[in-house]
């Protein structure tokens, strides 16, 4: 499954909507996503599964790239 992760680049600052970034990652569940990103300095705000028409829409964007973490 593909998940879209909304995050801030640092855990030490207060989240600001204008600074929110996104990434896509392949994982089995939301818990798996959070485990894979645990060693990153991200402040994860929200994780959602992307599928169907929404996934096709996201794939059309130039910045669509699925992060591969083992």
GROMACS elastic network, one bead per residue, 0.5 to 0.9 nm:
[ bonds ]
;  ai    aj funct       b0    kb
    1    25     6  0.83457   500
    1    26     6  0.55602   500
    1    27     6  0.56475   500
    1    28     6  0.60207   500
    1    29     6  0.76615   500
    1    49     6  0.70718   500
    1    50     6  0.75926   500
    1    51     6  0.78156   500
    2    24     6  0.66324   500
    2    25     6  0.56828   500
    2    27     6  0.64103   500
    2    28     6  0.84116   500
    2    48     6  0.86681   500
    2    49     6  0.59405   500
    2    50     6  0.55688   500
    2    51     6  0.71667   500
    2    55     6  0.82184   500
    2    66     6  0.78453   500
    3    23     6  0.82792   500
    3    24     6  0.55572   500
    3    25     6  0.53719   500
    3    26     6  0.62025   500
    3    27     6  0.71145   500
    3    29     6  0.83583   500
    3    30     6  0.77007   500
    3    33     6  0.76817   500
    3    47     6  0.65920   500
    3    48     6  0.54627   500
    3    50     6  0.53734   500
    3    51     6  0.85377   500
    3    66     6  0.89139   500
    4    22     6  0.67017   500
    4    23     6  0.57946   500
    4    25     6  0.66485   500
    4    46     6  0.82542   500
    4    47     6  0.58143   500
    4    48     6  0.54028   500
    4    49     6  0.62285   500
    4    50     6  0.63695   500
    5    21     6  0.81736   500
    5    22     6  0.53954   500
    5    23     6  0.53235   500
    5    24     6  0.61792   500
    5    25     6  0.76456   500
    5    33     6  0.84646   500
    5    44     6  0.70821   500
    5    45     6  0.76204   500
    5    46     6  0.59148   500
    5    48     6  0.66536   500
    5    49     6  0.88393   500
    6    20     6  0.64108   500
    6    21     6  0.57446   500
    6    23     6  0.68886   500
    6    43     6  0.87673   500
    6    44     6  0.61655   500
    6    45     6  0.55011   500
    6    46     6  0.51674   500
    6    47     6  0.63910   500
    6    48     6  0.86631   500
    7    10     6  0.85949   500
    7    15     6  0.85133   500
    7    19     6  0.86007   500
    7    20     6  0.55486   500
    7    21     6  0.54032   500
    7    22     6  0.61773   500
    7    23     6  0.82106   500
    7    42     6  0.62182   500
    7    43     6  0.54497   500
    7    45     6  0.51323   500
    7    46     6  0.70410   500
    7    47     6  0.88365   500
    8    11     6  0.71944   500
    8    13     6  0.84100   500
    8    14     6  0.88003   500
    8    15     6  0.63636   500
    8    16     6  0.79310   500
    8    17     6  0.88040   500
    8    19     6  0.65432   500
    8    20     6  0.51996   500
    8    21     6  0.61579   500
    8    22     6  0.86293   500
    8    41     6  0.88284   500
    8    42     6  0.57488   500
    8    43     6  0.50297   500
    8    44     6  0.64955   500
    8    45     6  0.73792   500
    9    13     6  0.88892   500
    9    19     6  0.82405   500
    9    20     6  0.79268   500
    9    21     6  0.75471   500
    9    40     6  0.88832   500
    9    41     6  0.65786   500
    9    43     6  0.64560   500
    9    44     6  0.86816   500
   10    13     6  0.62057   500
   10    14     6  0.88278   500
   10    15     6  0.87860   500
   10    41     6  0.55491   500
   10    42     6  0.51668   500
   10    43     6  0.58420   500
   11    14     6  0.78558   500
   11    15     6  0.85316   500
   11    41     6  0.62402   500
   11    42     6  0.58119   500
   11    44     6  0.85257   500
   12    43     6  0.83072   500
   13    16     6  0.85976   500
   13    43     6  0.88189   500
   15    18     6  0.88225   500
   15    19     6  0.74665   500
   15    20     6  0.75238   500
   15    43     6  0.80038   500
   15    45     6  0.83523   500
   16    19     6  0.54248   500
   16    20     6  0.66483   500
   17    20     6  0.52777   500
   17    21     6  0.89452   500
   18    21     6  0.85722   500
   20    45     6  0.85365   500
   23    64     6  0.80927   500
   23    65     6  0.76032   500
   23    66     6  0.72734   500
   23    67     6  0.71396   500
   24    50     6  0.88233   500
   24    64     6  0.74882   500
   24    65     6  0.64953   500
   24    67     6  0.58407   500
   24    68     6  0.89534   500
   25    33     6  0.71716   500
   25    65     6  0.83908   500
   25    66     6  0.50795   500
   25    68     6  0.64698   500
   25    69     6  0.78958   500
   26    29     6  0.89430   500
   26    33     6  0.77107   500
   26    66     6  0.67426   500
   26    67     6  0.70914   500
   26    68     6  0.68896   500
   26    69     6  0.82329   500
   27    30     6  0.75243   500
   27    31     6  0.87703   500
   27    32     6  0.58679   500
   27    33     6  0.57927   500
   27    36     6  0.84496   500
   28    31     6  0.81331   500
   28    32     6  0.59798   500
   28    33     6  0.76753   500
   29    32     6  0.50384   500
   29    33     6  0.63975   500
   29    34     6  0.88034   500
   29    49     6  0.83772   500
   30    33     6  0.50110   500
   30    34     6  0.63210   500
   30    35     6  0.86109   500
   30    47     6  0.65444   500
   30    48     6  0.74837   500
   30    49     6  0.79390   500
   31    34     6  0.51428   500
   31    35     6  0.61324   500
   31    36     6  0.86288   500
   32    36     6  0.61153   500
   32    37     6  0.86184   500
   33    36     6  0.51819   500
   33    37     6  0.62624   500
   33    38     6  0.85343   500
   33    47     6  0.80434   500
   34    37     6  0.51545   500
   34    38     6  0.58679   500
   34    44     6  0.81470   500
   34    47     6  0.85527   500
   35    38     6  0.51056   500
   35    39     6  0.81923   500
   36    39     6  0.74244   500
   36    40     6  0.85791   500
   36    69     6  0.65318   500
   36    70     6  0.75051   500
   37    40     6  0.53806   500
   37    41     6  0.84061   500
   37    42     6  0.76834   500
   37    44     6  0.88386   500
   37    69     6  0.82863   500
   38    41     6  0.78253   500
   38    42     6  0.80865   500
   39    42     6  0.84895   500
   40    43     6  0.87940   500
   44    47     6  0.76534   500
   50    53     6  0.87556   500
   50    54     6  0.62341   500
   50    55     6  0.52815   500
   50    58     6  0.85841   500
   51    54     6  0.57834   500
   51    56     6  0.76900   500
   52    55     6  0.54290   500
   52    56     6  0.64915   500
   52    57     6  0.88023   500
   53    56     6  0.50283   500
   53    57     6  0.61176   500
   53    58     6  0.86495   500
   54    57     6  0.50419   500
   54    58     6  0.62396   500
   54    59     6  0.86679   500
   55    58     6  0.50718   500
   55    59     6  0.61486   500
   55    60     6  0.88519   500
   56    59     6  0.51193   500
   56    60     6  0.66643   500
   57    60     6  0.54673   500
   57    61     6  0.73817   500
   58    61     6  0.56111   500
   58    62     6  0.88667   500
   58    63     6  0.88132   500
   58    64     6  0.64309   500
   59    62     6  0.77558   500
   59    63     6  0.85345   500
   59    64     6  0.56550   500
   59    65     6  0.81651   500
   60    63     6  0.87510   500
   60    64     6  0.74118   500
   61    64     6  0.55305   500
   62    65     6  0.83156   500
